């Protein structure tokens, strides 16, 4: 877990020579500031300082904005007056906010919020669609900038990473502040974007620390800061304690991490189960041994879509069938492109009352075949009620293994995988 403080050195107790000196474990969590919005502000600097939200479905007005009045896919900096941008108050349709600029956040607007709810809080906000291609390009750029300086980096999504500072030059100086400054400066020079970095003895504390000085800040946390900086925080600041666990802890009179740390481990196990209770006790005391893994294997791949209007399983069967088949094909393409096969096929439905249903089915052998995924997902659909209208549909393939590893270890072909017999036409699968 967290390393103990180093001993005092004196003439009688000299410090060990540099190669033998025990280095403090220093782990950083780097989070790009309002990443999706910041990428757009590079394209439209006239929007800096204004409330801007990114998200929702692409509309005709967005096509005009991104492609230009002549319909060409122009990417040069055509100046658009601020008053010509679409406003959130005029947004109609489904969708959630991907991110918002800090001026928009001051009105209570935040990521994962519904667009219509956000429009009530900040009607004057400018709304822009997500340009995934551009976001991914900047994501690759900032990550390659980091690994040139500190090679041990764990990817945690499009806009955040963990970095092991421990053995990197400057990673120990001022608790990691020197190296954090260099990384921030290098990212800004390469991309024009800012980030926030927290450096701590482990990933758990680094993640919390990166929130302390947002945006564009550096926060350094040492082991001895646990009581002063970490314990006063709400338990929800712990990565892994979600809304339900947070509510249950609040009902038990536990709202801060310090209050959680004060509880007996056995008592926590009694209320939350053996493994969760033990984990809660451990993280409340700032203990986390998890390494920074440079290349983590994906557990699953999925595709889902929220409909523009609620769809009915019977009346909108043709449209649902088309969407369902498309999702299965896209998941299969993702698997094939990245070289994975999976055994567990699952579906996710969200009804018009926002309740969610999931079902899955495990195949005898892994697959990356669209028709097999479509057929198996169709079987899963038979096990969910379809009497309510649907607002979201998703398909997932889990229990992933690399295709090369599977072929080498099993000595058997993947289920309906490349070069083997395919499943019958996917449209014969039940429902939709």
DRENMI-192748 format. One line per 4 residues: number of its first residue (from 1); for each residue x, y, z of C-alpha. Coordinates in steps of 0.02 Angstrom, whole numbers, always signed. Layout:
// DRENMI-192748
NUM> X/Y/Z ~ ...
// end
This chain:
// DRENMI-192748
1> +0/+0/+0 ~ +60/+173/+47 ~ +246/+171/+89 ~ +307/+219/+263
5> +400/+383/+288 ~ +587/+374/+260 ~ +705/+366/+410 ~ +806/+517/+468
9> +986/+514/+408 ~ +1134/+580/+509 ~ +1323/+557/+527 ~ +1291/+398/+628
13> +1154/+341/+509 ~ +1212/+398/+337 ~ +1095/+401/+189 ~ +1120/+254/+72
17> +1207/+290/-93 ~ +1092/+351/-232 ~ +1066/+186/-324 ~ +1012/+100/-162
21> +902/+242/-97 ~ +721/+187/-81 ~ +615/+294/-193 ~ +442/+347/-139
25> +305/+278/-251 ~ +235/+427/-349 ~ +84/+398/-461 ~ -1/+534/-562
29> -178/+547/-627 ~ -193/+667/-775 ~ -363/+730/-831 ~ -385/+843/-982
33> -488/+997/-940 ~ -664/+994/-1019 ~ -582/+895/-1159 ~ -719/+884/-1291
37> -762/+1068/-1268 ~ -580/+1123/-1266 ~ -548/+1036/-1432 ~ -693/+1135/-1508
41> -629/+1298/-1435 ~ -465/+1273/-1530 ~ -570/+1275/-1689 ~ -683/+1418/-1631
45> -577/+1528/-1517 ~ -714/+1661/-1524 ~ -813/+1551/-1401 ~ -681/+1558/-1263
49> -753/+1617/-1097 ~ -932/+1579/-1153 ~ -1048/+1439/-1091 ~ -1032/+1299/-1220
53> -1099/+1121/-1211 ~ -1047/+976/-1321 ~ -1168/+833/-1356 ~ -1335/+779/-1424
57> -1372/+715/-1598 ~ -1302/+793/-1756 ~ -1424/+915/-1838 ~ -1434/+1010/-2003
61> -1371/+1169/-1919 ~ -1218/+1073/-1859 ~ -1182/+1006/-2033 ~ -1184/+1185/-2097
65> -1066/+1236/-1957 ~ -942/+1094/-1986 ~ -953/+1082/-2176 ~ -981/+1262/-2229
69> -1119/+1339/-2336 ~ -1054/+1263/-2499 ~ -1064/+1086/-2428 ~ -878/+1051/-2437
73> -791/+967/-2291 ~ -688/+1121/-2254 ~ -580/+1115/-2097 ~ -491/+1283/-2112
77> -533/+1417/-1986 ~ -684/+1497/-2067 ~ -735/+1633/-1946 ~ -913/+1614/-1884
81> -988/+1758/-1782 ~ -1039/+1705/-1606 ~ -1222/+1750/-1641 ~ -1227/+1622/-1783
85> -1196/+1472/-1669 ~ -1348/+1368/-1616 ~ -1408/+1392/-1436 ~ -1457/+1260/-1310
89> -1629/+1339/-1287 ~ -1670/+1294/-1468 ~ -1611/+1114/-1454 ~ -1747/+985/-1486
93> -1726/+799/-1465 ~ -1640/+668/-1360 ~ -1462/+659/-1306 ~ -1350/+697/-1161
97> -1208/+818/-1133 ~ -1035/+747/-1162 ~ -949/+894/-1079 ~ -972/+1079/-1043
101> -852/+1226/-1029 ~ -819/+1292/-854 ~ -929/+1448/-884 ~ -1074/+1329/-923
105> -1037/+1222/-770 ~ -1066/+1373/-659 ~ -1252/+1357/-704 ~ -1256/+1176/-644
109> -1236/+1100/-817 ~ -1126/+945/-822 ~ -1080/+789/-919 ~ -1210/+649/-933
113> -1352/+775/-903 ~ -1499/+770/-1024 ~ -1494/+909/-1154 ~ -1671/+966/-1116
117> -1636/+981/-929 ~ -1475/+1078/-966 ~ -1574/+1196/-1079 ~ -1680/+1248/-929
121> -1524/+1285/-824 ~ -1423/+1376/-957 ~ -1531/+1418/-1111 ~ -1401/+1542/-1176
125> -1265/+1408/-1191 ~ -1198/+1373/-1366 ~ -1221/+1191/-1416 ~ -1100/+1098/-1529
129> -1097/+916/-1588 ~ -958/+795/-1540 ~ -824/+781/-1674 ~ -759/+609/-1626
133> -626/+606/-1761 ~ -548/+767/-1698 ~ -563/+714/-1515 ~ -475/+548/-1550
137> -337/+640/-1645 ~ -302/+754/-1495 ~ -315/+606/-1376 ~ -178/+514/-1470
141> -74/+674/-1475 ~ -77/+712/-1288 ~ -44/+530/-1242 ~ +106/+514/-1359
145> +173/+676/-1282 ~ +163/+597/-1109 ~ +246/+431/-1155 ~ +394/+523/-1234
149> +429/+592/-1060 ~ +359/+456/-943 ~ +339/+288/-1032 ~ +237/+196/-898
153> +63/+263/-936 ~ -107/+179/-916 ~ -244/+233/-1035 ~ -408/+266/-942
157> -514/+330/-1085 ~ -508/+468/-1212 ~ -462/+608/-1090 ~ -375/+533/-937
161> -223/+426/-895 ~ -122/+363/-747 ~ +67/+388/-755 ~ +201/+307/-646
165> +320/+449/-597 ~ +424/+343/-475 ~ +579/+313/-581 ~ +562/+455/-707
169> +686/+602/-694 ~ +598/+740/-596 ~ +465/+619/-534 ~ +528/+629/-354
173> +569/+814/-351 ~ +443/+916/-250 ~ +339/+758/-238 ~ +321/+749/-427
177> +277/+932/-457 ~ +431/+961/-567 ~ +386/+819/-685 ~ +201/+867/-683
181> +248/+1043/-738 ~ +352/+976/-881 ~ +212/+862/-942 ~ +82/+1002/-932
185> +197/+1122/-1027 ~ +235/+990/-1161 ~ +51/+948/-1187 ~ +5/+1132/-1201
189> +145/+1165/-1327 ~ +94/+1013/-1432 ~ -96/+1033/-1425 ~ -144/+1203/-1354
193> -244/+1111/-1219 ~ -233/+1116/-1029 ~ -244/+973/-905 ~ -250/+945/-717
197> -131/+826/-630 ~ -136/+746/-458 ~ +20/+657/-392 ~ +7/+541/-241
201> +75/+377/-170 ~ -51/+275/-272 ~ -186/+280/-407 ~ -330/+297/-284
205> -263/+457/-204 ~ -195/+526/-369 ~ -370/+517/-447 ~ -442/+619/-302
209> -296/+741/-305 ~ -320/+783/-489 ~ -489/+860/-443 ~ -417/+979/-312
213> -355/+1118/-427 ~ -461/+1105/-585 ~ -441/+1174/-714 ~ -257/+1183/-762
217> -188/+1138/-591 ~ -63/+1024/-504 ~ -98/+944/-334 ~ +30/+848/-234
221> -28/+728/-98 ~ +87/+637/+22 ~ +44/+492/+137 ~ +38/+610/+286
225> -94/+718/+198 ~ -226/+581/+215 ~ -308/+655/+370 ~ -302/+837/+316
229> -340/+826/+129 ~ -430/+661/+98 ~ -534/+622/+252 ~ -641/+782/+242
233> -700/+734/+66 ~ -868/+653/+30 ~ -862/+463/+11 ~ -923/+483/-170
237> -751/+555/-212 ~ -683/+378/-199 ~ -675/+302/-373 ~ -789/+149/-356
241> -917/+216/-232 ~ -1068/+255/-340 ~ -1237/+336/-303 ~ -1317/+181/-223
245> -1171/+144/-106 ~ -1159/+330/-67 ~ -1343/+336/-19 ~ -1329/+181/+90
249> -1175/+252/+179 ~ -1269/+416/+208 ~ -1415/+320/+285 ~ -1288/+239/+401
253> -1225/+412/+451 ~ -1065/+403/+347 ~ -1038/+549/+230 ~ -851/+586/+232
257> -704/+473/+195 ~ -642/+506/+373 ~ -806/+440/+443 ~ -786/+286/+333
261> -609/+259/+396 ~ -673/+267/+576 ~ -786/+116/+550 ~ -738/-59/+603
265> -694/-168/+453 ~ -807/-310/+512 ~ -953/-188/+529 ~ -927/-130/+349
269> -919/-311/+290 ~ -1084/-345/+380 ~ -1171/-204/+286 ~ -1088/-216/+115
273> -1026/-395/+101 ~ -854/-465/+134 ~ -756/-404/-17 ~ -840/-232/-35
277> -831/-197/+152 ~ -646/-242/+158 ~ -613/-137/+4 ~ -705/+14/+78
281> -601/+3/+237 ~ -440/-11/+137 ~ -474/+138/+21 ~ -535/+249/+163
285> -360/+227/+236 ~ -284/+274/+68 ~ -217/+100/+30 ~ -203/+47/-152
289> -71/-70/-222 ~ -138/-76/-400 ~ +1/-50/-528 ~ +0/+69/-675
293> -28/-54/-819 ~ +37/+8/-985 ~ -77/-100/-1092 ~ -235/-167/-1013
297> -339/-294/-1107 ~ -520/-243/-1140 ~ -648/-345/-1042 ~ -788/-315/-1167
301> -837/-214/-1320 ~ -1008/-139/-1345 ~ -1111/-25/-1454 ~ -1272/+61/-1403
305> -1386/+198/-1466 ~ -1519/+312/-1391 ~ -1665/+338/-1512 ~ -1727/+507/-1567
309> -1902/+448/-1516 ~ -1960/+299/-1412 ~ -1985/+144/-1520 ~ -2109/+3/-1497
313> -2057/-180/-1520 ~ -2208/-218/-1630 ~ -2255/-55/-1718 ~ -2073/-7/-1752
317> -2010/-184/-1781 ~ -1927/-149/-1949 ~ -1833/+4/-1886 ~ -1779/-85/-1726
321> -1721/-236/-1827 ~ -1615/-126/-1940 ~ -1536/-35/-1790 ~ -1508/-199/-1697
325> -1420/-280/-1846 ~ -1313/-124/-1871 ~ -1257/-126/-1688 ~ -1209/-310/-1701
329> -1111/-278/-1861 ~ -1020/-131/-1784 ~ -970/-231/-1629 ~ -908/-371/-1743
333> -805/-244/-1842 ~ -731/-175/-1680 ~ -680/-351/-1627 ~ -605/-394/-1796
337> -512/-229/-1809 ~ -434/-251/-1636 ~ -405/-438/-1651 ~ -522/-505/-1515
341> -655/-640/-1501 ~ -783/-656/-1360 ~ -896/-790/-1287 ~ -1028/-690/-1194
345> -1155/-597/-1301 ~ -1268/-475/-1209 ~ -1404/-346/-1240 ~ -1457/-189/-1148
349> -1628/-106/-1161 ~ -1685/+56/-1081 ~ -1873/+81/-1075 ~ -1972/+243/-1084
353> -1982/+245/-893 ~ -1789/+243/-889 ~ -1784/+67/-814 ~ -1645/-40/-889
357> -1643/-226/-930 ~ -1492/-331/-977 ~ -1476/-513/-1031 ~ -1330/-616/-1094
361> -1290/-786/-1164 ~ -1123/-877/-1164 ~ -1071/-972/-1320 ~ -969/-1134/-1318
365> -827/-1047/-1412 ~ -781/-863/-1438 ~ -832/-771/-1596 ~ -808/-609/-1692
369> -942/-648/-1821 ~ -1084/-522/-1847 ~ -1215/-653/-1892 ~ -1175/-759/-1739
373> -1180/-606/-1626 ~ -1345/-551/-1705 ~ -1425/-723/-1683 ~ -1366/-743/-1502
377> -1418/-566/-1455 ~ -1588/-604/-1534 ~ -1605/-754/-1418 ~ -1568/-639/-1270
381> -1710/-525/-1327 ~ -1833/-669/-1303 ~ -1795/-660/-1116 ~ -1843/-477/-1088
385> -2016/-398/-1081 ~ -2051/-296/-1238 ~ -2219/-221/-1186 ~ -2151/-45/-1155
389> -2078/+76/-1281 ~ -1888/+78/-1294 ~ -1772/+229/-1287 ~ -1604/+139/-1295
393> -1536/-22/-1369 ~ -1362/-94/-1345 ~ -1262/-250/-1391 ~ -1108/-311/-1297
397> -979/-448/-1321 ~ -885/-498/-1164 ~ -763/-630/-1099 ~ -640/-569/-1230
401> -478/-654/-1280 ~ -355/-610/-1415 ~ -393/-709/-1573 ~ -210/-759/-1588
405> -206/-823/-1407 ~ -368/-918/-1431 ~ -309/-1004/-1589 ~ -140/-1047/-1510
409> -210/-1116/-1346 ~ -371/-1199/-1403 ~ -315/-1274/-1567 ~ -495/-1251/-1621
413> -577/-1122/-1734 ~ -678/-982/-1655 ~ -866/-1005/-1656 ~ -915/-956/-1834
417> -757/-853/-1842 ~ -649/-817/-1994 ~ -635/-966/-2110 ~ -767/-1070/-2021
421> -949/-1104/-2056 ~ -1057/-951/-2030 ~ -1223/-943/-1941 ~ -1378/-933/-2053
425> -1441/-763/-2110 ~ -1450/-649/-1957 ~ -1625/-592/-2004 ~ -1689/-766/-1955
429> -1647/-728/-1773 ~ -1801/-709/-1662 ~ -1881/-537/-1630 ~ -1847/-371/-1716
// end
